[in-house]
Amino acid sequence: MKTVMAVVCALSASLASAHNLWIEPTSSDMQAVYGEPEIRFDIVPTSEPYTFAVHFNGAPLKRGTLKVIAPSLWLQVHDIDEQGLVRIHAPWRGQYVLDVDTREQRSGEVAGQRYDSMVHRATLSFSTPEGAVFENPRPAQYRTNYQ
């Protein structure tokens, strides 16, 4: 059987421009503004600075992994706790991208092809004006020659 990938962008239009979403990490009303999931699979900022709730089908996603790409292009990987919460580190000012996926055991058919599970993906991008400036980010260098 095959797996179908369902990609969902968790940044809803009601949050802000996809290019410049500024989250004030000390804002006491962030929960009121951002606290509820808007789509089936969603990453939602909470009232705690740099803490996010991950929801799937209206309930917290448990036992998952959330990836963070920082402005320095460095990658963090965090475990999602039993309440669907994850706290990240955001030491640099600039744009961060959060990414999480989950597999749903559900069979079906798409364009004549049967599948037995679906992978759902949610992303959230935000920028913060706080933190150190990271100069000259460069992608990781991969070597095929280890001599």
LOZA-912435 format. One line per field, with one value per atom (N, C-alpha, C): atom name; residue in three letters; x negated, y negated, z. Coordinates in Angstrom, 3 decimals. Layout:
N
atom: CA  ...
type: Ala  ...
east: X  ...
north: Y  ...
up: Z  ...
END
This chain:
147
atom: N  CA  C  N  CA  C  N  CA  C  N  CA  C  N  CA  C  N  CA  C  N  CA  C  N  CA  C  N  CA  C  N  CA  C  N  CA  C  N  CA  C  N  CA  C  N  CA  C  N  CA  C  N  CA  C  N  CA  C  N  CA  C  N  CA  C  N  CA  C  N  CA  C  N  CA  C  N  CA  C  N  CA  C  N  CA  C  N  CA  C  N  CA  C  N  CA  C  N  CA  C  N  CA  C  N  CA  C  N  CA  C  N  CA  C  N  CA  C  N  CA  C  N  CA  C  N  CA  C  N  CA  C  N  CA  C  N  CA  C  N  CA  C  N  CA  C  N  CA  C  N  CA  C  N  CA  C  N  CA  C  N  CA  C  N  CA  C  N  CA  C  N  CA  C  N  CA  C  N  CA  C  N  CA  C  N  CA  C  N  CA  C  N  CA  C  N  CA  C  N  CA  C  N  CA  C  N  CA  C  N  CA  C  N  CA  C  N  CA  C  N  CA  C  N  CA  C  N  CA  C  N  CA  C  N  CA  C  N  CA  C  N  CA  C  N  CA  C  N  CA  C  N  CA  C  N  CA  C  N  CA  C  N  CA  C  N  CA  C  N  CA  C  N  CA  C  N  CA  C  N  CA  C  N  CA  C  N  CA  C  N  CA  C  N  CA  C  N  CA  C  N  CA  C  N  CA  C  N  CA  C  N  CA  C  N  CA  C  N  CA  C  N  CA  C  N  CA  C  N  CA  C  N  CA  C  N  CA  C  N  CA  C  N  CA  C  N  CA  C  N  CA  C  N  CA  C  N  CA  C  N  CA  C  N  CA  C  N  CA  C  N  CA  C  N  CA  C  N  CA  C  N  CA  C  N  CA  C  N  CA  C  N  CA  C  N  CA  C  N  CA  C  N  CA  C  N  CA  C  N  CA  C  N  CA  C  N  CA  C  N  CA  C  N  CA  C  N  CA  C  N  CA  C  N  CA  C  N  CA  C  N  CA  C  N  CA  C  N  CA  C  N  CA  C  N  CA  C  N  CA  C  N  CA  C  N  CA  C  N  CA  C  N  CA  C  N  CA  C  N  CA  C  N  CA  C  N  CA  C  N  CA  C  N  CA  C  N  CA  C  N  CA  C  N  CA  C  N  CA  C  N  CA  C
type: Met  Met  Met  Lys  Lys  Lys  Thr  Thr  Thr  Val  Val  Val  Met  Met  Met  Ala  Ala  Ala  Val  Val  Val  Val  Val  Val  Cys  Cys  Cys  Ala  Ala  Ala  Leu  Leu  Leu  Ser  Ser  Ser  Ala  Ala  Ala  Ser  Ser  Ser  Leu  Leu  Leu  Ala  Ala  Ala  Ser  Ser  Ser  Ala  Ala  Ala  His  His  His  Asn  Asn  Asn  Leu  Leu  Leu  Trp  Trp  Trp  Ile  Ile  Ile  Glu  Glu  Glu  Pro  Pro  Pro  Thr  Thr  Thr  Ser  Ser  Ser  Ser  Ser  Ser  Asp  Asp  Asp  Met  Met  Met  Gln  Gln  Gln  Ala  Ala  Ala  Val  Val  Val  Tyr  Tyr  Tyr  Gly  Gly  Gly  Glu  Glu  Glu  Pro  Pro  Pro  Glu  Glu  Glu  Ile  Ile  Ile  Arg  Arg  Arg  Phe  Phe  Phe  Asp  Asp  Asp  Ile  Ile  Ile  Val  Val  Val  Pro  Pro  Pro  Thr  Thr  Thr  Ser  Ser  Ser  Glu  Glu  Glu  Pro  Pro  Pro  Tyr  Tyr  Tyr  Thr  Thr  Thr  Phe  Phe  Phe  Ala  Ala  Ala  Val  Val  Val  His  His  His  Phe  Phe  Phe  Asn  Asn  Asn  Gly  Gly  Gly  Ala  Ala  Ala  Pro  Pro  Pro  Leu  Leu  Leu  Lys  Lys  Lys  Arg  Arg  Arg  Gly  Gly  Gly  Thr  Thr  Thr  Leu  Leu  Leu  Lys  Lys  Lys  Val  Val  Val  Ile  Ile  Ile  Ala  Ala  Ala  Pro  Pro  Pro  Ser  Ser  Ser  Leu  Leu  Leu  Trp  Trp  Trp  Leu  Leu  Leu  Gln  Gln  Gln  Val  Val  Val  His  His  His  Asp  Asp  Asp  Ile  Ile  Ile  Asp  Asp  Asp  Glu  Glu  Glu  Gln  Gln  Gln  Gly  Gly  Gly  Leu  Leu  Leu  Val  Val  Val  Arg  Arg  Arg  Ile  Ile  Ile  His  His  His  Ala  Ala  Ala  Pro  Pro  Pro  Trp  Trp  Trp  Arg  Arg  Arg  Gly  Gly  Gly  Gln  Gln  Gln  Tyr  Tyr  Tyr  Val  Val  Val  Leu  Leu  Leu  Asp  Asp  Asp  Val  Val  Val  Asp  Asp  Asp  Thr  Thr  Thr  Arg  Arg  Arg  Glu  Glu  Glu  Gln  Gln  Gln  Arg  Arg  Arg  Ser  Ser  Ser  Gly  Gly  Gly  Glu  Glu  Glu  Val  Val  Val  Ala  Ala  Ala  Gly  Gly  Gly  Gln  Gln  Gln  Arg  Arg  Arg  Tyr  Tyr  Tyr  Asp  Asp  Asp  Ser  Ser  Ser  Met  Met  Met  Val  Val  Val  His  His  His  Arg  Arg  Arg  Ala  Ala  Ala  Thr  Thr  Thr  Leu  Leu  Leu  Ser  Ser  Ser  Phe  Phe  Phe  Ser  Ser  Ser  Thr  Thr  Thr  Pro  Pro  Pro  Glu  Glu  Glu  Gly  Gly  Gly  Ala  Ala  Ala  Val  Val  Val  Phe  Phe  Phe  Glu  Glu  Glu  Asn  Asn  Asn  Pro  Pro  Pro  Arg  Arg  Arg  Pro  Pro  Pro  Ala  Ala  Ala  Gln  Gln  Gln  Tyr  Tyr  Tyr  Arg  Arg  Arg  Thr  Thr  Thr  Asn  Asn  Asn  Tyr  Tyr  Tyr  Gln  Gln  Gln
east: -0.834  0.000  -0.874  -0.307  -1.020  -0.530  -1.302  -0.937  -0.695  0.387  0.716  0.267  -0.354  -0.828  0.169  0.719  1.617  0.840  0.599  -0.187  0.755  0.577  1.432  0.538  0.801  0.088  0.895  0.325  1.054  1.115  0.548  0.592  1.859  2.862  4.134  4.076  4.912  4.926  5.271  5.977  6.358  5.189  4.084  2.945  2.172  1.728  0.970  0.450  -0.270  -0.888  -1.843  -1.859  -2.745  -4.210  -4.495  -5.879  -6.352  -5.465  -5.873  -4.906  -4.939  -4.141  -5.029  -4.744  -5.555  -4.839  -5.475  -4.926  -5.686  -4.978  -5.609  -5.657  -6.837  -6.924  -6.474  -6.398  -5.969  -4.503  -3.817  -2.434  -1.533  -0.786  0.106  1.396  1.675  2.924  2.697  1.505  1.239  2.209  2.526  3.455  4.820  5.298  6.606  6.598  5.489  5.398  5.133  4.251  3.772  4.170  4.938  5.099  5.845  6.642  7.458  7.013  6.988  6.644  7.709  7.266  8.194  8.459  7.593  7.728  7.489  7.660  7.586  6.244  5.153  3.819  3.174  2.864  2.470  1.400  0.522  -0.470  -0.031  0.204  0.805  -0.084  -0.492  -1.227  -0.357  -0.986  -0.272  -0.664  -0.182  -0.507  -1.926  -2.555  -3.935  -4.889  -5.916  -6.861  -7.456  -7.402  -7.989  -7.503  -6.269  -5.634  -4.442  -4.322  -3.296  -2.506  -1.220  -0.347  -0.125  -0.247  -0.030  1.273  2.206  3.527  3.747  4.351  4.756  6.160  7.068  8.472  9.099  8.779  9.388  8.831  7.769  7.168  5.658  5.013  3.554  2.882  1.856  1.055  0.046  0.052  -0.848  -1.968  -3.115  -4.252  -4.726  -4.811  -5.327  -6.641  -7.146  -8.384  -8.137  -8.577  -8.459  -9.862  -10.035  -11.314  -11.242  -12.353  -12.446  -13.645  -13.410  -14.516  -14.652  -15.828  -16.092  -16.651  -16.714  -17.286  -18.730  -19.436  -20.816  -20.877  -19.687  -19.503  -19.867  -19.952  -20.216  -18.899  -18.954  -17.751  -17.689  -16.550  -16.272  -15.207  -15.268  -14.229  -13.753  -12.441  -11.854  -10.746  -10.666  -9.567  -8.333  -7.176  -5.900  -5.458  -5.049  -4.692  -3.276  -2.847  -1.538  -0.359  -0.582  0.478  0.453  -0.432  -0.544  -1.344  -2.137  -2.895  -4.369  -4.991  -6.430  -6.971  -8.107  -8.771  -10.053  -10.253  -11.434  -12.386  -13.577  -14.572  -14.609  -14.609  -14.646  -15.674  -16.969  -17.995  -18.290  -17.870  -18.183  -16.931  -17.108  -15.989  -15.846  -14.622  -14.383  -13.283  -13.240  -12.159  -12.504  -11.527  -11.608  -10.517  -10.800  -9.813  -9.664  -8.429  -8.117  -7.469  -7.803  -7.311  -7.025  -5.858  -5.498  -4.667  -4.825  -3.958  -3.497  -2.415  -1.869  -1.244  -1.314  -0.741  0.615  1.608  2.957  3.220  3.533  3.851  5.275  5.408  6.717  6.556  7.328  7.207  8.168  7.849  8.678  8.097  8.567  8.111  8.047  6.964  6.785  6.354  7.092  6.776  6.511  7.327  7.205  6.117  5.385  4.318  4.788  4.707  5.089  3.964  4.331  3.357  3.897  2.984  3.402  3.113  2.457  2.221  1.993  2.150  1.924  0.938  0.033  -0.864  -0.376  -0.104  0.342  -0.844  -0.988  -2.080  -1.505  -1.988  -1.614  -2.886  -2.834  -3.962  -3.461  -4.335  -4.045  -5.324  -5.212  -6.357  -6.082  -7.076  -6.927  -8.269  -8.228  -9.440  -9.401  -10.572  -10.673  -11.733  -11.451  -12.416  -13.465  -13.311  -14.214  -15.322  -16.463  -17.568  -18.728  -19.786  -21.002  -20.774  -21.540  -21.502  -22.496  -22.052  -22.942  -23.402  -24.695  -25.264  -25.587  -25.321  -25.727  -25.317  -24.002  -23.619  -23.972  -24.498  -24.835  -24.253  -23.772  -23.252  -24.353  -23.959  -24.925  -25.707  -26.968  -27.829  -27.912  -27.586  -27.640  -28.884  -29.589  -30.797  -30.573  -31.042  -31.000  -32.367  -33.389  -34.755  -35.170  -35.398  -35.747  -37.216  -38.091  -39.534  -40.160
north: 1.189  0.000  -1.248  -2.325  -3.596  -4.542  -5.588  -6.646  -7.913  -8.608  -9.865  -10.993  -12.013  -13.149  -14.286  -14.736  -15.891  -17.049  -18.084  -19.222  -20.357  -20.903  -21.985  -23.117  -24.317  -25.471  -25.999  -25.960  -26.312  -27.809  -28.601  -30.046  -30.580  -30.877  -31.324  -32.804  -33.203  -34.594  -35.547  -35.066  -35.942  -36.271  -35.518  -35.788  -37.021  -37.031  -38.166  -37.802  -38.730  -38.475  -37.296  -36.427  -35.269  -35.681  -36.899  -37.352  -38.039  -38.640  -39.382  -39.190  -38.040  -37.799  -38.087  -39.171  -39.543  -39.075  -38.234  -37.769  -38.484  -39.173  -39.786  -38.726  -38.172  -37.052  -37.374  -38.647  -38.996  -39.413  -39.307  -39.758  -38.883  -39.511  -38.747  -38.349  -38.948  -38.612  -37.691  -37.107  -36.218  -35.038  -34.483  -33.359  -33.744  -34.930  -35.372  -35.533  -35.994  -36.226  -34.928  -34.079  -32.930  -31.569  -31.534  -30.328  -29.152  -29.288  -28.179  -27.720  -26.397  -25.916  -26.340  -26.672  -27.140  -26.092  -25.092  -24.052  -22.691  -21.624  -20.257  -19.928  -20.398  -20.164  -21.529  -21.964  -23.355  -23.478  -24.446  -24.837  -26.203  -26.325  -27.542  -28.126  -29.395  -30.029  -30.081  -29.958  -30.046  -31.346  -31.534  -32.737  -32.700  -31.535  -31.408  -31.738  -32.536  -32.888  -31.657  -31.640  -30.595  -29.191  -29.105  -27.820  -27.689  -26.528  -26.307  -25.050  -25.067  -23.900  -23.313  -22.009  -21.320  -20.539  -20.807  -20.172  -19.364  -18.190  -17.365  -16.851  -17.080  -16.674  -17.198  -18.437  -19.076  -18.671  -17.866  -17.418  -17.643  -17.746  -17.895  -16.704  -16.981  -15.912  -15.461  -14.186  -13.644  -12.851  -12.862  -12.041  -12.324  -13.580  -13.952  -14.703  -15.112  -15.878  -17.127  -18.263  -19.537  -19.998  -20.389  -20.883  -22.402  -23.071  -24.523  -24.873  -25.702  -26.247  -27.705  -28.042  -29.377  -30.301  -31.610  -32.545  -32.199  -31.510  -31.109  -29.887  -29.355  -28.133  -26.888  -27.020  -25.887  -25.230  -23.943  -23.140  -22.638  -22.881  -22.332  -21.249  -20.237  -19.207  -19.088  -19.203  -19.167  -18.125  -17.436  -16.504  -17.278  -16.855  -17.424  -16.627  -17.326  -16.617  -16.045  -15.402  -14.726  -15.691  -16.974  -17.979  -18.633  -18.164  -18.732  -20.019  -20.272  -21.520  -21.295  -22.336  -22.309  -23.722  -23.831  -25.123  -25.113  -26.172  -26.256  -27.326  -27.347  -28.375  -29.312  -30.609  -31.596  -32.674  -32.339  -33.280  -34.415  -34.279  -35.286  -36.021  -37.262  -37.979  -37.499  -37.540  -37.129  -36.091  -35.432  -34.498  -33.074  -32.417  -31.016  -30.248  -29.010  -28.138  -26.892  -26.601  -25.408  -24.390  -23.120  -22.073  -20.817  -20.243  -19.000  -18.147  -16.833  -15.946  -14.801  -14.175  -13.018  -12.065  -10.799  -9.761  -9.332  -9.312  -8.859  -7.534  -6.508  -5.198  -5.250  -5.461  -5.593  -5.196  -4.233  -3.782  -4.537  -4.508  -5.173  -4.988  -5.831  -5.743  -7.139  -7.414  -8.677  -8.353  -8.830  -8.629  -7.151  -6.277  -4.856  -4.142  -4.849  -4.258  -4.114  -2.889  -2.638  -3.063  -3.522  -3.835  -3.360  -3.158  -2.682  -3.679  -4.780  -5.820  -7.154  -8.220  -9.576  -10.274  -11.038  -11.867  -13.303  -13.933  -15.321  -16.167  -17.368  -18.267  -19.643  -20.270  -21.645  -22.459  -23.700  -24.611  -25.930  -26.613  -27.960  -28.760  -29.940  -30.830  -32.089  -32.550  -33.802  -34.502  -35.796  -36.593  -37.242  -37.426  -38.113  -39.209  -40.380  -41.476  -41.374  -40.410  -40.286  -39.288  -39.468  -38.537  -39.094  -38.321  -38.709  -38.643  -39.444  -39.408  -38.344  -37.454  -36.427  -36.890  -37.054  -37.538  -36.382  -36.586  -35.668  -34.216  -33.953  -32.538  -31.794  -30.585  -29.751  -28.366  -27.748  -26.387  -25.432  -24.336  -23.315  -22.830  -22.582  -22.074  -20.556  -19.868  -18.428  -17.987  -17.036  -16.524  -15.071  -14.712  -13.306  -12.662  -13.476  -12.996  -13.268  -12.228  -12.379  -12.116  -12.425  -12.190  -13.333
up: 0.000  0.000  0.000  -0.460  -0.527  0.556  0.761  1.691  0.895  1.200  0.554  1.469  0.905  1.689  1.552  2.682  2.711  3.313  2.539  3.007  3.356  4.562  5.034  5.513  5.056  5.578  6.744  7.942  9.154  9.412  8.554  8.752  8.110  8.914  8.350  8.007  7.095  6.653  7.777  8.791  9.890  10.807  10.701  11.575  11.120  9.875  9.351  7.979  7.389  6.097  6.217  5.228  5.265  5.278  4.891  4.837  6.110  6.876  8.062  9.222  9.843  11.043  12.235  12.938  14.102  15.350  16.133  17.400  18.500  19.351  20.515  21.600  21.900  22.830  24.246  24.608  25.956  25.996  24.885  24.811  25.663  26.580  27.449  26.739  25.606  24.913  23.721  23.589  22.468  22.462  23.640  23.733  23.157  23.489  23.000  21.485  20.934  19.491  18.736  19.278  18.531  19.112  20.196  20.989  20.420  19.386  18.906  17.520  17.294  15.957  14.951  13.754  12.730  11.652  11.576  10.560  11.206  10.440  10.962  11.633  11.057  11.605  11.720  12.945  13.145  14.225  14.053  15.051  15.547  16.865  17.409  18.511  18.406  19.510  20.764  21.931  23.210  23.908  25.108  25.871  26.437  26.453  26.915  25.759  26.015  24.944  24.273  22.958  22.123  22.485  22.939  23.222  22.281  21.648  20.639  20.972  20.614  20.761  19.371  19.268  18.000  18.117  17.202  17.228  15.960  16.126  14.982  15.259  14.340  14.480  15.770  16.143  17.295  18.647  18.667  19.930  19.872  21.032  21.030  20.358  19.559  18.962  20.011  20.319  21.340  20.672  21.312  20.880  19.468  19.114  17.807  17.918  16.782  16.711  15.885  16.409  15.705  15.329  14.067  13.589  13.458  13.778  13.699  12.827  11.812  11.032  11.447  11.982  12.518  11.427  11.700  10.721  10.343  11.222  10.937  10.019  9.664  8.880  9.673  10.988  11.844  12.175  12.391  12.593  14.033  14.680  16.008  15.845  16.676  16.694  18.140  18.345  19.684  19.754  20.884  21.124  21.571  21.089  21.510  22.736  23.811  25.040  24.971  26.042  26.097  25.969  26.254  26.116  24.734  23.865  22.522  22.494  23.545  23.644  23.348  22.800  22.545  22.715  23.400  23.589  22.770  21.992  21.144  21.669  21.127  21.412  20.212  20.469  19.381  19.733  19.663  20.095  19.109  17.849  16.845  16.403  16.004  15.398  13.962  13.470  12.089  11.989  10.844  10.523  10.952  11.579  11.983  11.251  10.902  10.266  11.139  11.550  12.333  11.400  11.573  10.691  11.511  11.312  11.995  11.042  11.143  10.366  11.239  10.798  11.509  10.498  10.806  9.932  10.493  9.619  9.986  9.284  10.066  9.496  8.969  7.670  7.031  5.576  5.138  3.757  2.858  1.594  0.602  -0.780  -1.682  -3.065  -3.654  -4.394  -5.101  -6.523  -7.494  -8.912  -9.230  -8.658  -8.935  -8.141  -7.307  -6.495  -5.050  -4.522  -3.136  -2.203  -0.998  0.045  1.379  2.349  3.664  4.780  4.451  5.452  4.752  5.538  5.028  5.954  5.372  6.161  6.032  7.174  7.214  7.663  7.111  7.484  7.756  8.830  9.142  9.304  8.863  9.022  9.575  10.261  10.752  10.623  10.081  9.946  10.741  11.490  12.220  12.275  12.505  12.683  14.045  14.611  15.888  15.774  16.341  16.298  17.407  18.312  19.447  19.160  19.838  19.731  18.943  18.902  18.195  16.690  15.977  14.518  14.068  13.223  12.690  11.323  11.160  9.900  8.959  7.690  6.620  6.820  6.940  7.049  5.769  5.920  4.772  4.976  3.919  4.054  4.498  5.095  5.518  4.317  4.522  3.459  3.565  2.495  2.479  1.722  2.305  1.665  1.302  0.139  -0.251  -0.077  0.108  0.275  1.713  2.502  3.923  4.189  3.274  3.479  4.211
END
